[in-house]
């Protein structure tokens, strides 16, 4: 298989245990790949990861469920584009509560999905290129929503890798969809998610879930964070 020689791909992820597999996938289609894994919230390793990004000679970025917030100069260097696989639909930008909302706040959203979009300087706001949605059943769990989201995010990554590698004009190969990000449903924090659980029927099985997130202090259900007052060195108390 001929591999694309024109792109210097920077591949980012915060999903544990997959970096070798997705790197192998990318190298099937691109001759030049620099892949970086960062554990969300691990401040001890973040400086080194940022140095590696700075040292990268990338001209194309694929961010796959990554928690690294790219700087404007990183995006400017990506002259062939920068795309992100967001593990939720456009109805839920941001990170907090994406997997539990369709389980415990079904009045807000009872479906889930995966979104491929261009990265710009505002988180989860760039042009949308592909969306997959599915209904979350009343008997689904937070764990089942997260598991399917990860599976479909990898499928979306495969689509993005193959499509970009076959293109001569980077992310311009994608057609922008007539889709919009929800400007109100992505501005949640730890306190919001805790409130959702507080308002939930005490008999709801989600109270018994303990789904470990890829964060040094996080799990998915109450207490949600072992130290809810501090995340990434910032005071998150209301």
C-alpha positions as CSV (number, residue, x, y, z in Angstrom):
1,X,0.0,0.0,0.0
2,X,1.4,3.4,-1.0
3,X,1.7,5.7,2.0
4,X,1.1,9.5,1.9
5,X,4.5,11.2,1.8
6,X,3.2,14.8,1.9
7,X,1.9,15.0,5.4
8,X,3.7,15.1,8.7
9,X,1.0,13.7,10.9
10,X,0.7,14.5,14.6
11,X,-1.7,12.0,16.2
12,X,-2.9,12.7,19.7
13,X,-5.0,10.6,22.1
14,X,-5.9,10.4,25.8
15,X,-7.5,7.0,25.6
16,X,-5.4,4.4,27.5
17,X,-4.1,1.3,25.9
18,X,-4.6,2.2,22.2
19,X,-1.7,4.3,21.3
20,X,0.2,1.4,19.6
21,X,-2.8,0.3,17.7
22,X,-3.8,3.7,16.3
23,X,-0.2,4.5,15.5
24,X,0.0,1.3,13.5
25,X,-3.2,2.3,11.7
26,X,-1.9,5.7,10.9
27,X,1.5,4.3,9.6
28,X,-0.3,2.1,7.2
29,X,-1.5,5.2,5.4
30,X,1.1,7.9,6.3
31,X,4.8,7.7,5.9
32,X,5.5,10.3,8.7
33,X,3.7,9.9,12.0
34,X,4.4,11.3,15.4
35,X,1.9,9.9,18.0
36,X,1.5,11.1,21.6
37,X,-0.5,9.8,24.4
38,X,-1.4,12.0,27.4
39,X,-3.4,10.8,30.4
40,X,-6.1,13.5,31.0
41,X,-5.3,15.6,34.1
42,X,-1.8,14.2,34.7
43,X,0.0,17.4,35.3
44,X,3.3,15.7,36.0
45,X,3.6,14.6,32.4
46,X,1.9,17.5,30.6
47,X,5.0,19.6,30.3
48,X,6.9,16.8,28.5
49,X,3.9,16.2,26.2
50,X,3.7,19.9,25.3
51,X,7.5,19.9,24.6
52,X,7.0,16.9,22.2
53,X,4.2,18.8,20.4
54,X,6.4,21.8,20.1
55,X,9.2,19.7,18.7
56,X,6.9,18.0,16.2
57,X,7.3,19.0,12.6
58,X,3.6,18.4,11.9
59,X,1.6,19.9,9.1
60,X,-1.5,17.8,9.9
61,X,-3.1,17.0,13.2
62,X,-5.6,14.3,14.2
63,X,-6.7,14.6,17.8
64,X,-8.5,11.4,18.9
65,X,-10.4,11.8,22.1
66,X,-7.5,13.9,23.4
67,X,-7.5,16.2,26.4
68,X,-4.6,18.4,25.1
69,X,-5.8,21.9,24.3
70,X,-3.8,22.9,21.3
71,X,-2.4,26.5,21.1
72,X,-3.0,28.8,18.1
73,X,0.5,28.3,16.9
74,X,0.1,24.5,16.9
75,X,-3.0,25.0,14.7
76,X,-1.2,27.5,12.4
77,X,1.6,25.0,11.9
78,X,-1.0,22.4,10.7
79,X,-1.2,23.9,7.2
80,X,-3.1,20.8,6.0
81,X,-5.7,21.1,8.8
82,X,-6.4,19.8,12.3
83,X,-9.3,17.5,13.0
84,X,-10.7,16.2,16.2
85,X,-12.8,13.1,17.0
86,X,-15.1,14.2,19.8
87,X,-16.7,11.2,21.7
88,X,-20.1,12.8,21.8
89,X,-22.6,14.4,19.4
90,X,-22.7,18.1,18.7
91,X,-25.5,18.4,21.1
92,X,-22.9,18.0,23.9
93,X,-19.6,19.8,23.3
94,X,-17.1,19.9,26.1
95,X,-16.2,17.0,28.3
96,X,-18.1,17.0,31.6
97,X,-21.0,14.6,31.8
98,X,-20.9,13.4,28.2
99,X,-21.3,9.8,29.0
100,X,-23.7,10.0,32.0
101,X,-26.1,12.7,30.6
102,X,-28.1,10.4,28.3
103,X,-28.4,7.9,31.2
104,X,-29.3,10.2,34.1
105,X,-30.5,13.4,32.4
106,X,-32.7,11.9,29.7
107,X,-34.9,15.1,29.7
108,X,-31.9,16.9,28.2
109,X,-30.5,14.2,25.9
110,X,-31.4,10.5,25.4
111,X,-29.0,9.8,22.5
112,X,-25.2,9.7,22.1
113,X,-22.8,9.9,19.2
114,X,-19.4,10.7,17.8
115,X,-18.4,13.9,15.9
116,X,-15.5,14.6,13.5
117,X,-14.8,18.3,13.2
118,X,-12.1,20.9,12.4
119,X,-10.2,22.2,15.4
120,X,-10.2,26.0,15.9
121,X,-9.2,28.2,18.8
122,X,-12.5,27.6,20.7
123,X,-13.1,24.1,22.1
124,X,-15.6,22.0,20.2
125,X,-16.8,24.7,17.9
126,X,-15.2,24.1,14.5
127,X,-16.9,23.0,11.3
128,X,-18.4,19.6,11.6
129,X,-17.5,17.0,9.0
130,X,-19.1,13.8,10.2
131,X,-21.6,12.7,12.9
132,X,-22.8,9.4,14.1
133,X,-25.7,9.2,16.5
134,X,-27.5,6.4,18.3
135,X,-30.3,6.1,20.8
136,X,-29.4,5.3,24.4
137,X,-32.0,2.9,25.9
138,X,-33.6,3.3,29.3
139,X,-31.7,0.3,30.5
140,X,-28.3,1.3,29.2
141,X,-25.6,2.2,31.7
142,X,-22.9,4.9,31.8
143,X,-20.4,2.2,31.2
144,X,-22.2,0.9,28.1
145,X,-22.5,4.4,26.7
146,X,-18.8,5.1,27.2
147,X,-17.8,1.7,25.7
148,X,-19.8,2.2,22.5
149,X,-18.5,5.8,22.3
150,X,-14.9,4.5,22.4
151,X,-15.6,1.8,19.8
152,X,-17.3,4.3,17.4
153,X,-14.6,6.9,18.0
154,X,-12.0,4.4,16.8
155,X,-14.2,3.7,13.7
156,X,-14.4,7.4,13.1
157,X,-10.6,7.7,13.4
158,X,-10.2,4.9,10.8
159,X,-12.5,6.9,8.5
160,X,-10.6,10.1,9.1
161,X,-7.1,8.5,8.6
162,X,-8.1,6.8,5.3
163,X,-9.9,9.8,3.9
164,X,-7.1,12.3,4.7
165,X,-4.3,10.0,3.4
166,X,-6.1,9.7,0.1
167,X,-6.4,13.5,-0.2
168,X,-4.0,16.0,-1.6
169,X,-5.5,19.0,0.3
170,X,-5.7,17.9,3.9
171,X,-8.9,18.4,5.8
172,X,-10.4,20.4,2.9
173,X,-11.3,16.9,1.6
174,X,-14.2,16.9,4.0
175,X,-17.5,18.6,3.3
176,X,-18.9,20.7,6.1
177,X,-22.2,19.4,7.3
178,X,-25.2,21.5,8.1
179,X,-24.7,20.8,11.8
180,X,-24.3,23.1,14.8
181,X,-22.8,22.8,18.2
182,X,-25.1,23.3,21.2
183,X,-23.9,26.5,22.8
184,X,-25.5,25.8,26.1
185,X,-25.1,22.1,26.8
186,X,-21.3,21.9,26.9
187,X,-20.5,24.4,29.7
188,X,-20.8,21.8,32.5
189,X,-18.4,21.2,35.3
190,X,-18.0,18.7,38.2
191,X,-20.5,20.6,40.3
192,X,-23.2,20.3,37.6
193,X,-22.7,16.5,37.3
194,X,-22.8,16.0,41.0
195,X,-26.1,18.0,41.0
196,X,-27.5,15.7,38.3
197,X,-26.7,12.7,40.6
198,X,-28.2,14.4,43.6
199,X,-31.4,15.0,41.7
200,X,-31.6,11.4,40.4
201,X,-33.9,8.9,42.0
202,X,-31.9,7.2,44.8
203,X,-33.0,3.8,43.3
204,X,-31.5,4.6,39.9
205,X,-28.7,2.0,39.1
206,X,-26.3,4.8,38.0
207,X,-25.7,5.5,41.7
208,X,-24.0,2.1,41.9
209,X,-21.8,2.5,38.9
210,X,-18.1,3.2,39.4
211,X,-16.7,3.7,35.9
212,X,-13.1,4.7,36.0
213,X,-12.2,7.7,33.9
214,X,-8.8,8.3,32.4
215,X,-7.9,10.9,35.0
216,X,-5.7,10.4,38.1
217,X,-8.6,11.4,40.4
218,X,-11.7,10.6,38.5
219,X,-14.5,8.1,38.4
220,X,-17.8,8.4,36.5
221,X,-20.3,8.3,39.3
222,X,-20.4,9.9,42.7
223,X,-18.1,11.1,44.1
224,X,-17.2,11.7,40.4
225,X,-13.8,13.2,41.5
226,X,-12.0,12.2,44.6
227,X,-11.0,15.9,44.9
228,X,-13.8,17.9,43.2
229,X,-12.3,21.1,44.4
230,X,-9.2,20.9,42.3
231,X,-8.8,19.8,38.7
232,X,-5.6,20.5,36.7
233,X,-4.5,22.9,39.5
234,X,-7.6,25.1,39.3
235,X,-10.1,25.8,41.9
236,X,-13.4,24.3,40.7
237,X,-15.6,25.1,43.7
238,X,-18.6,27.3,42.9
